[in-house]
Amino acid sequence: MALACRTARSIRSLNKNVFCISRRQTNSSNALQGPKIPFRPFSDSVGVKPAGSTASPAGRRDPAVFFFNDEIQSCLLDLNMREISKVFEPRKEGKAFPEPEVKFLTQEELDEELARAQEDARYYLQLPPVLLAKEDQVKILSKDPELQGLEESKILVTDISFGVPHHERIIVARDTDGTLRTATIEERQRVLQTYFPQEGRSVDTPQLFSPDKLKPLLEKMEYEFVLDKACAQFEPDERDYVSVTSITYDHIDENGNYDVLVGTRHYGSLAFYLIFNGRHDKFLKHCISTCKIMDAVTIVKVFYLTRPDITKYSNPTAPDDTSFLKEYISLYAKDKAPLSMALNAYLELKLPTAEEESSLIGNK
């Protein structure tokens, strides 16, 4: 009783409106509801910092400042949307496929269905954020050595009131030595999953993220499966999420398996990860070699947007502006020779578009 009373008093001194256990009754309108989708959008436990300084507290550049920039988001979404047919492909979920439905539509109805499919694809292709791992910032609330030995294990206390964003929810821990402190990131996630369970997430980290299980999955190129599971299990600023996604992106880059993620929600995030870390030239060469010039132009554009110190460059005049790529290669590329050879080969083998062919026929 003394331990519980002392803990309650310490929490109330931190926030007079917060109690250990809330018995308030709230109506159903307080519960957040949303459409059920096959992969979970990130919850509200991650607070996005406003644009400002590009440096993190540790002196490193903060990718969040650039990732959530509206223009960069538009570019990355364009990358994801280039091949949206993959969004609606059957997924390996162990469920029977529904019977196909055949409809006879007028051209107007067909256009409406295509527009609806475009909006659905845009919804499903939400970009998983690329962030720095959040560091533990434990705050000591009180030290009560007279409570040492009353319990054999630490006690976690949380406010379970409805309507409180998870990143604002107060969670504290009473250690066995009597110290009352704020919870660590790991303790917070365990408590939140216990009281507010999310579909697809478990309290304990799944074994598939352990190094001995993760490596065989990456060798089998199960990149989308791994990244989807990471999105469901972790928050994007958790150390485990940053570690798993970085290992996966690095494996894709080392083996040149970029096309495996084409048409998925992770393709744009992969591109941003490589661009932000200055390792995108190999990816750029792959896009040029496979005639994905619009992707290559978008990659270079994002490169400039994430380098505000570079101001001397011209904007692309078209989605497939090869002169825009030439300028980048000559001024800022690290692998100039391979990129120049790939672009020259593309220009030599490039076939005229339908519009160019019609203009040539008209001139004759």
C-alpha positions, 0 to 999 in steps of 0.5 A: 500500500505504501508503494502504491500511494507513493507512486500515485503521489509522484505521478500526480505531481508530474501531471495533476490530471493523470491517474494510475488507472482511469475509470472514466466512462467514455462513449464510442465516439472517443475511439479512433476508427479507420478502414482495415488495411492489409498493412498497418499505417504507423500509429500516433506514437511517433511525433513528427518534428516541424521543418527547421534545423537539419541537424539532430541533437547528436549532430547528425542530419535528421532525415525527418526534416527532408522526408516529410517535405511536401515536394519530396513526398510527392516525388517519392509517391510518384516513384511508388505509383509508376507501376500500381498494378502490383498493389492489387496482386494476390498476397501470401496471406493463407486465404482463399482467393475470392471469385472474380467478378465480371462487369460490363461497363460503359466508358464513363463507368470504366473511367470512374473505376480506374479513378477509384483504383488510383485512389485506392492505390495511393492509399495503400502506397503510404510511404513508411518513414525513414527516421533516426532511431529515438534514444531513451530519455529516462527521467528520474521522478523520485528516489525512495530507498525506504521502498527497496525490497518491497517488491521482487520485480519492477512495477509499470504504471500507465494512464489508460484514459481514452483519447490520449495520443500514445506519444503523450501517454504517461508511463512510469516504472518503479524499480526494485530499489525504490526509484520512480522513473519514466519508462524506456522505449521498450517498456512503453511499447510493451505496455501500449501493446498490452493495453492497446493491442494493435493487429499484427503486432506482438508483445515480444519481438518475433524471431524472424527479426533475429540475425539467423532468421533474417538473413535467409529471408533476405537471401530469398528476396522476401524483402516486401514480407520483411518490411511489411512485418517491420511496419506492423511490429515496430514504430518507425523511430524504434531502434529495431525498426531502423536496424531491420529496414537498414539491413534490408535496404543494404541487402537490396542495394548490394545485390541490385534487386531494386525491382523486387520493390517496384510497385510497393509502398517501400520503393520510395522509402528505399530510394530516399534511404539511398539518396539521403545517405549518398549511396544512390549512384548504383540505383540511378545506373540501374534505372537508366540501364532498365530504361526507367528514365522518369525514375532516374530524373526523380532520384536526381531531383530528390538528391538536390532537395535533400542537399539545400547547400547545392543551389546551382542546378537547373530543374528538369523540363520534362519527366524524362529530361536526359539533359537534367541527368547529364548535368548531375553526372558531370557535376555531382555524381561519384561514379561518373564513368558508369553513369555516363556510359549507361546514359549514352547507351540509353540515348543511342538505343532510345526508340522514338515515342508515338508522338515523335513518330507522328510528327515525323510522318506529318513532316513527310 
